[in-house]
């Protein structure tokens, strides 16, 4: 049991982090984005800005960043340097937030500077930039001037910053139905108005305005705000009925459900609502207080449907306001639903037929197993079960109804014989025979639900005109001429005003890495089909070409074939190890074709591991591990039978085979254990201050001076003991810098400015060796004392 009063290690660690943060004046910012609320995540620690590595970067982590910067909520948590590579240290790695922390550094992480990532792993965040939006000054809660809340201030959105698609997103977010219009608001005049600084580029189907891509506005001028008008209601339902197809009519308006109070409620309006709710047609408008009074919320207004079969949103709603409703004016309806007659017994015992009890079938339609949403196997949801359609009599008219119903344009082709694969379970419809004008597939003549004589090998499919696909041709999957599939035909994309950012977006879209360039040599040939698009402009925020701005679809977008786009993608070499205690041990993973995958351990040895460790900056390999030593990976297995020599600079330089077939699975994932841990910045305990460094330098200089003085003193004493010794030392010093010319008696003779110096090499005597006999061996003439002479083969020499 822990002693009372002692703090646990995790608590002490958090306290230490807090102290470090407070002492270092830690700051947070987003860089290189479209504004202060989007960009690369950067942290200032110890007076230096650095980045955050994207290990395990999630929307919860991004949420903390956005809240800390008071930029609203997180829209996207982005990885792999979406806003460009930063510089400086990697301060934080593997941040793990709950989402409610006040600061990013209060989240769990491995410590300040604990691991140095390459900067192509830098994280990015896109925040909403505002915490909420509203429409003010209009007749209802669903119309008025558009304002967004930045921190504590409401900012006006300029008319030049939004379009009708952005207005649609606004209406969706406010649950105000669909956009009716957008107009220029009142002139600001001399007023000092706080304005929103970015343009919104919406598709139109976003549920929140913050989900739309944004870009800096090209001009600082903003003289008018944007006024948005929505249809006024965002949803319909029938409340308090005996089934889902009968009840009191309620509308969702301004985010709140309320009873519709309609003085002019009639059968055309009721029919439109029943059909919208997939409940057949209106069979009864009950009077009195049928279906109760609701929750006291009332929306006053009138549907004005002029014909049966109208969509409710095509029926104008007038004077929609929030008020009380006189008794008997609440809109009510009983829809036909599925006609299932029931019997009841009278008190006399005779059977009587009762009115049909409405039953909600809640039908839906989808396309399955296609590569995009507008192509695939047709499936219907009925009675709580998804099922398929038999291809008997299936033709282009039937497919056309499906495409229109899904908002996918018109049908290009009606597929039979399970072209998109066989389904399972129910086969709901057979012998469908549409004219092509029906609004829903189940409105077409067919056999009864569930009646058929088919198998799933006869499942029907469709290809719609709004189906889009992208490819690079005449090269390989990641290099070639750029083509788009639209309206059933492959065609080229023109390169006018296309930037390198757009080329990189194409590469990301095709899972060909995150880098690419526009080729200028037209090496991939000329196209022959239509030229569908021109002036395609992407930003760093876009990961798909469909998100980018362009001119409208036109089969003759290019003036000539020389404008066709040729792109070459470059998949960056990326390598990491996962599952170890640090970044220098773990399962080996490589980045290829837009995804991380593993390496098979067939032939995996220490030479391969050495290349991995060196490439990661982790020293040499301690061991090369196999059989998923650090756990099994997921996704593709990119390589097998890697054969490195051990001297390669990169794993990509080693011979290897791409994995083919099922020869390896993830229980054979290769791993490494490297000698060096990740580089860590100096901690407070090891950090040396400037005064200490100065003391060390001065001490070293003092030691050098003392050594020189000691040498001088010894030299002076040696001179006092005898001149011969001084002369001998001078001779030795000269010998050290001159060329040896041969052996002379007992020592080596050197050439010294016209004189010779004769010395003895004591090492020969100590080793018991005699000089080589190749040279003359004269006998010494006497001791080498002061004034004594010695005869050598090169002449007489005397010591003075």
N, C-alpha and C positions, 0 to 999 in steps of 0.2 A: 504493500500500500504506500502511495506517495505521502511524504511528510506534509503536514498542513503548512500553508503559507508559502509553498514553493510553486513557481509558475512552470507550466509544462514547456517543452522545447518549442512546439509550434507557436505558443503565445509569445515566448521570448523572441522568436524569429519575426513575428508580425510587428512587435514593439520596435525591434531593430530597424525593420524596413520603414516604419513610420518616422523614427528618429532621423534616418538617413534622408528621407524625403523632405522632412522639415528643414534640415540643415542645408540641403542642396538646392532649395528653392526650385522644386520640380515644376515644370510647365508642360502643357500639352497643346498641340496645334495640328491642323490639317493643311498639307502643302500641295501645291501644283494641281488643285482641283478647279472647278468652275467658280468657286466662292469660298467663304470661310467655313462652310459646313459640308464640304466634300474634299477628298484628297488623300494623300499619303499620311499615315499616322506617324507623328514625330513627337518625341519626348525630350525635354531639356533636363539634363541631370548633370550636376557638377559643372555647371556653366557651359555645357556642350550639348548641341542638338544631335540626336541619334534617332534610329528607327525602331520598329517593332517587327519581329520575325513572325511569319505566318503559320507556325506550327499550331494546329488546333484552333485557328481563328474562327470564331462563330458570330452569329447575330447578337448573342448576349454580350460578347466583348464589345462589339460595335455600339450596342445600346448604351453601355457605360460611357464610351467616348462621346457620343452625341449628347447625352444628358450633362456630362461634365462641361462640355462646350456650350451648353444651352442652345443646342441646334435641333431641338425637337427629338423625334424618335429615329432609330436606325432603319434605313430602307434596304441597304445592302452591306454585307461584310465581304470585302474583296481581298483576294490573295494574289501573289506573284506580281508585285509592282504594277498594278493597273494604272497608277498615276506617275509612272516612271520610277527609276531607281534612285534612292536617296544616297546620302554619303555619311561619313562618320561612323561611330560605333553602333552596334545593335544592342540597345539598352535592355529590351525586354524580349523574352522568348517563352513560348508556350503559356501564354496568358490564359487563365481559365476563370471567367467571371460568372457570377450568378445572374447579373443584370441589375442588381439594386445597389452596387457599391458606389460611393460618392466620387471616387477617382479611379483611373485605370490601374494605378500602381497599388491600390488596395486589394485588387484581385490576386488570386493565387498565381505565382509565376516562379521561375527557377532562380531568381535573384538578379540584381542589377548587373548587366553585362556578363551574365553567366555563360553565354554561348554566342559566338560570332557567326551570323548567317551571311551568305552572299546576299547582296542587296536586291537581287531579282526575287527574293522571297519577301520583300517589304509589303506590309499590309496597307490596305486602303479602306475608307469608309465613305458611304454616301448617306448623309442624314437628311431628314425631311427639310431641315432648315427652318421649320416652323412647327409649333406645337398644335395648332388648330387653325381652321379657317372659318369664315362666315360671310354671309351676304347681308349687307346693311342698307337701309334707306329704301327698300323696295316695298311693294304692297303686301308681300307675304314673306315667310321665312325662307322661301325658295326663289327669291329674286332680289337683286340689289347689287351694290358695289362690292367687288371681291376684295377681301382683306385677309391677310395671314398674320398670325401672332409670332413675332420674333422676340424671343426672351420675354420681356414684359411689355413690349410695344406692338401695337397693331400697325402693320405696314400695308399700304395700298398697292395692289398689283396693277401695273400700267397696262393700258390697252394694247400697247405694242409688244407686250411680253406673253400674250396668250392668244389662242385661236379657238375655233369652235370645238376642236378635239379636247382642248384643255377644259373648256366649259363643260363638256360631257363628263370628264373626270370629277369636276367640282360637284355636279349634280348627283353623280353616283355616290360620292363620299357623304353628301348631306342627305342621302335617301330622299331626294327630291325628284325622282323620275329621270327623264331624259332632258338634254339641253334643247331649249327652244330657240335661243338666240344669244348673241354677244354683241355688245355695242359700246361705243365710246361714251364714257361718263362725263361728268361736268369738268370744266377746265379748272385747274388748280389755281390759276391766277397768281397772286402774290403770296399765297399761303405757303408756308414751309411744311411740306407733306413728306412723311417718312414713306419711302417706296421700296418695294422688293426689287432686287438688283439683277435677277436672272430670268431668262426666257424659259418657258415650259414647252417641251416638244413631246406631246402626248400622242398615243395611238388613238385614244378615244374610248377604249374599253377598260381603262384602269379603274380600280375601286377607290383609289385615293390619289389626290393630286401629287402627293409626295413621291409616288411611284413613277412619275413621268421623268424621262431624262431632262436635264437642264443644261443650259449653256449661258455664258456671259452675254449680256446685251451689248450689241455693237455700238450703241450710242448712249451717252449719259442723259440725254434729254428725255423727260417724261412729263408731259403736260396734261394728260387725261388718264383717269383710272378706267378700269374695265368693269362694265356692268353685265352681269350674267342673269339670264332668265331661264328657269327650269320649268318643266311641265307641271310640277307641283306635287306629284305623288310618286312614290317609289315602289309601291307594291300593293297587292290586293289580297284579301283573304275573306273567308266566310267563317264567322265566329258563332259558337254556341248552338250549332245545329246538331241534328241527330247523326249526320255524316259530314264528311269534309266537303260535300257538294250542296250543302244547304246551310243557311244561317244569315246572320246580320252582316252586311257589307262593311268591312273596315279598310281604311286606306293608311298607308305609311307615308306621312308627310312631315318633312323637316325632322326626320329621325324618330317620330312618335306615331304609334298606332292610335287611330280614333275612328269612331263610327261615322259613316258617311250620312250626312243629313241632306237629303235631296228632295226638293219640292216637285221635281219633274221626273222622278225615277219611273222608267217605263220599260216595256219589253225589249225594244232595241238595245237599250243600255244594259239590261239584265242579260240578254243573249250574248252580247260582246264579252261580258265578264265571265259567264259560264264557259264560253269557248276558250278564253284565255286561261282559265283554271283547269282546262281539260275535263270539264264536267258536262259535256254535251250542250244542250240548249236549255233556255229557261222554260219551265213548265208552270211555275206559279210565283206570283208576288204576294206573299201573305200580308194580311192587314193586322191592325191592332199592335200589340207589343210582343209579337212572336220573336223568339230567340233572345229575349232580355234587352237590357239597356246598355250593357257594356261597362267600361271602367270610367264613365263620365267624361272621357275625352271625345270631343265631337268636331268633325270637319264639315263645315257648311259649304255646299257647292252643288253643281249640276253637271251630269253627263249629258252631252247632246249628240247622241249617235243617230244618224239619219237613215241607216240601213242595217239590216241584220248582217252578221258576219264581220262587222267592223272590229278592229283591234281596239281594246280600251284606250290605248295611248293615242289612237286616231280620233277619239271622241273628245272634243274640247271640254275642258273643265273651267267653269267661270266662277268668280267670286269665292275662291277657296279661302275660308277664314276659320278662325277658332272661336266657337261660340256655343250657346245652348241650342238644342233642337226641340221644337214643339212635338208633343206626343203624336205618334203615328207617322212622322216624317222620316224616320230612319229607313235607309234602303235595306231591303231584304229580298231574298230570292231562294227558290228551290229549283235546282238544276236537274236535268234528266239523269246525268251520270250514266251508269249501266242499268238498263231496264231489267230489273229482276222482280217480277210480280210475286207478291206474297199473299197467302191466304189468312183470313181471320175467321173465327167462328162467332156468329151472333148468339145472343142468349137463347134463340129458338133452335140453335144447333145447325142452321143452314150456313153453308160456306159462301162467302162473298169475296170478290177480288178487291184487293186493296190497291191504292195508288202505288206506282213504282217508288221504291225506296232508292234514292240517289246513292251511288257508290262511286268513290273516286278511284279511277284506275291509275292515276299518277304516272302517265306514260312519258318516256323520254327516248331520245335517239342518240346514237354515237357511232363513230367509225373507229374500228379497232385494227391494230397490227399494221397500219401504214406508217411511213416514216414521219408524216406530219398529220395535222388534224383534219385536213380536207381530202384524205384518201384512206381507204381501208375497208374492212368487212363491216357490213351494216348490222347493227344490233339495236334491239328495242327493249326498253324496260317496261314490263307489264306485270301487274299483280306481284310486285316485289321481286321479280326475277328478270335478269337479262337473258335474251335469247336472240336467235338469228332469223334470217329470212331466206326462204327457198328460192332458187333461181329460175323456177318454172315461169316462163313468159316475162322474165326480167329484162327490161330494155331501157333505152336512153330516157324515155319519158318518166319511168319510175325513178331512175337515178337523178333526174333533174329535180324532182320534188325533194329528195333527200338533201341535195346540195343547197337548194334554196332555204330549206328548213334550218340547216346548220349555218347559214350565212356564208357559204363557201362558193358563191357565184352559181354558175350553171354546170351541168354535167359534161365532162369530156368523154367519159367511157363508162359503160355499165359492164361490170365483170361478173362472170359466172364460174362455176366449178371451183369454188373456194380459192380464188386467185390470191387472196390475202390470208390463206391458211384456214383450216377447219376450226369452227367454234365448238362449243360444248353446251350441254344442257338442252333447254327448250329450243324448238323451231317455232316461232310465233306465227308467222304469216306465210302463205303460199298463194300462188296465182295472183299476185298483185297486178292490177291493171289501171295505172294512173293515166290521166290525160296530160299531165305535166303542169296543170294550173292549180292543183290542190295546194293548200297551205301546210298540211301535215301528211305524212305517209299513211297514217291510219285512217285518213279521210278517203283514201282510194278504195275502189272495189277490190275485194279479195275473199278468200275463204274465211270462215270464222277463226277467231283467235285460237291457236293451238292445233287447228286441223291442217294436216299436210300428208303427203306421201313421199317425203324426202329424207335424205341423210345429210350429215354435215359436209360431206364432200360436194354438196350442191349449194353451199352458202353463197349469197350474193354480196357483191362489193361495188364500190364506185370510185371514180377519180373525178374530182371537181376542178373547175377552172382556177380557183383561188389556191390550189395546191402549189406550193413553192418548194424548189430545191435548188441547190447550188453545187457546182463542180468545177474542177480544173481539168481540161482535156488536152490531148496531144503531148503530154509530158508524163507525169505520174500523179498519184493522188494529191500531192502537195506542191505541184508545180505545173503550170500550163496556162492555156487560154481560159479566161473566166467566163462561165456560162450559167444562166439561170433558167429554170423550168417554170414557165408561166403559161396559162391558158392552153395547156396540153402540148407545148412546144418548147424545145431547148433553143435559147438564143443568147447572143453575146451581150456584154455590158460595156458601155463606152467609158473611156478613161479621162474625159474632159474634167478638169478640176479635181481629179482624184489625188488624194494625198497618201503618204506612207502610212498614216494612221488608218486609213481605209484598207490598205493592203494588209496591215496587221490584223484588222478586224476580220477580214476574209479568212486569214489563216486560223484565227481562233474559232471562227464559225465552223470550219472544216476539220477541227481538231488536229491541225497541223502545226501546233506550237503557237507561240505568242509573238513571233517576229516574222517579217516578210518584206519584200520589196517589189515595186513595179518594174518588170523587165522591159527594157527599151529596144531590144534587138529583134522582137517579134519572131523568136525562134520556134514558137508553138503553132505557127501557121495561121491561116485566115479562116473565119467561120463562113457558113453558108446560109444559116437561118436568119430569123429576125434579129434586130439589135434592140433589146427590150428597154434598157434603162440608160440614163445619162445623168451626169452631175450628182453622183453618189457621194455624200459627205458624212463621214462617221467621226465620232469623238472618242477619246480614250475610255469613256464610260461604257461604250457599246461592246458587247461580246458577240452579237449576231448582226449580220448584214441587214436583216429585216427591221432592226431598230433605227437604222440610219435614214437621213433625209435624202430625197432624190426627186428628179422630175417625174411626172406621171408616166405610167406604162405607155409605150409607143413602139410598135414594131419597126419603126424607122428612126430610132433615136440617134444613131450615128450618121454623120455626113458621108463617111467612107469607112472601109474596113481597117484603115490605118489607125483608127481611133479605138479599136478593140483593146481590151485590157489583158495583159499578160502578167502573171504574178508568180513569184517563186518564194515559197515559205521556208524559213530556217527554224527547225526545231532545236531550241537551245539544249545543250548538254546539261542535264541536271542529274545529280546523284545525291542520295541521302541514305542514312541508316536509321532504322526505326525499331523501337522496342527495347533498346538498351538504357542504361542509366544516364548516359550522356550522348553527345552527338558523334562519338567515335567508337561506338559498338552497337551492333544490332543487325536486323535484317536488311540486306542490300536492296534498294529500290531505285529504279531509273525512270526518268520522264521521257515518254516517247508517244508521238501522235496524240498529244493532248491529254495523256493520263499517266498516272504512276503505275508501275508494274514491277514484278520481282524478277530474280535471276534463278534459274534451275541450278541445283548443286552438282549436276553431272560434270565430272572433271574439275570441279572447283578445288583449288589448292592455294597454298600460301603465296605463290607468285601472283595469282589473281587478287588475293586479299591485299597484298602489298600495294598494288596499283590503286585499289579503292582507298586505302588508308592515306596514301600520299596525295591523291586527288582531293581528299577531304581536309588535308592539312593536319592529319592525325598521326604523323610519324610512320612507323613501320607496323606490319601486321604481327600480332602475337599468335593468332590462330585463325585458320580458315574453317568456318563451321558450316555444317549442312543440316539436313533433316529438320528444317524450321526451328533452329535452336532458340530463336527469339520470337516464336509464334508464327502461325501461318498468315500470309498476306492475303489480299483480295485483289480482284481485277486481273488483268492479263499477266502472263509470264513472258517477258519480252525476249530473254536470251537463254540459251543452253550451250553446254560444252564450250565455255570460255577458255581460251588458251593464251594467257599472258606470259611474257618472259619475266615480268617483274620490273622491267625498266621503263615501260611505257608511261607517258605523262597522263593518259586518260584511259578509262575502261573502254572507250570507243575506239581506241587504237589497237585493241587486242583482237585477234581472230576469234570469231564466235559464230554460232548458228542461230537464226531466229527460230523460235519454237514452232514446230509444225505438228499438228494433230494432238493427240493426248499422251505424248511421251513423258510428260512431267506434270505434276500437280503441286499445289501449294504446300503439301507436307514435305516437299523437297526444296523449299526456299533456301537460298544461300545466305550466309551471314558472315560478319567479320568481328574481330576484337582487336583494336589497334592499341599501340603502345602509349600514345600521348592522349591525355584528356583534352577536351576543348579548351582553347585559350581563354583564360579568365583575366579580367582587368585587375590591377592591384587593389586589394582591400585596404581598409583603414589601418589594419595591423601591419601591413607590409609597405605602405606608401611612405616614401622618404621626403622630408621637407627640404626646402631650398637651403636653409642654414646648415643642416646636417651635411648636404652635398658639398657646400663650400668648405666646411671643416675637413672633410675627407680629402678634397683636392689640395688644400693648404698643407695638411699633414703629409701627403705624398711628396709635395715639393720640398718640405723641410727635411724629410728622410733623404731625398736625393742630394740636397746640399750637404748634409752631414756625411754622406758616403763619399762625396768628392773631397771634402776637407780631410777625412780619414786617410784617403789615398795619398793626398799631398803630404800629410805628416809622415806616413810610412816611407814615401819616396825620399823625403828629407833625411830621415834617420838612416836609410840605406846609403845615401851619399856620404854621410858622416863616417860609416863603418869602413869605407875603402873606395878608392877611385876605380879599381878594377871591376868591382861589382857594378858601379854606375855605368862604366863603359860597356860591360856585358849586357846590361839591361837595354842600353841604347841600341846595341847590335841586334838583340832579339826583336826589339820593336821595329827596326828597319827590315829585318828578315820577314816579319809578319806581312809587310806590304810589298815585298819584292818577289821576283820570279826565281824559283829554285833551279839551279843549273846542273847539279850533280852531287855525287857523294865525294867528299874529300877527307879521307882518313877516318877519324872518329865521328864525323858529323856531316851534315849537309852544307854545301857551299852555295851562297846566294850572290847574285850580282848586285853591287851596291855602288853606283856612281863612280865606276873606275877602280874601286877597291873591293877586297873580298873579306868576308867575315867568316871565321871558322868556329863552328859551335859543335857542341856535343848534343846528341839526342838521347836523353837519359832513358827513354822508354826502351831502347834497344838493350841497354845494360840491365834494366829491371827485368826484361823478358828473357834474358840469357841468350840473345841473338847477336851475331856479328854482322857488320855491313857486308854488302855484296862484294864479291871478289872482282867484279867487273871494273871497279875503280881502283886506283893506286892506294896502297895502304902504308903511308910513311909512318915512321916511329915518331912519337912526340919528342920534342927537343927539351922539354922541361915543364915545370909547373906553370899553370896559367896565372901567375901572380902579376903584380904591378911591375911593369917594365920588362917582363919576360917576352922572348920572341918565340914564334912557332913557324916552322917551315911547312908549306903546303904545296901541292902540285901546281897551284896557280901563282905561287910567289910567296915571299916572306911577309909575315904580318906580325906586328907586335902590339901588345895591349899597353896602353898608357895609363 
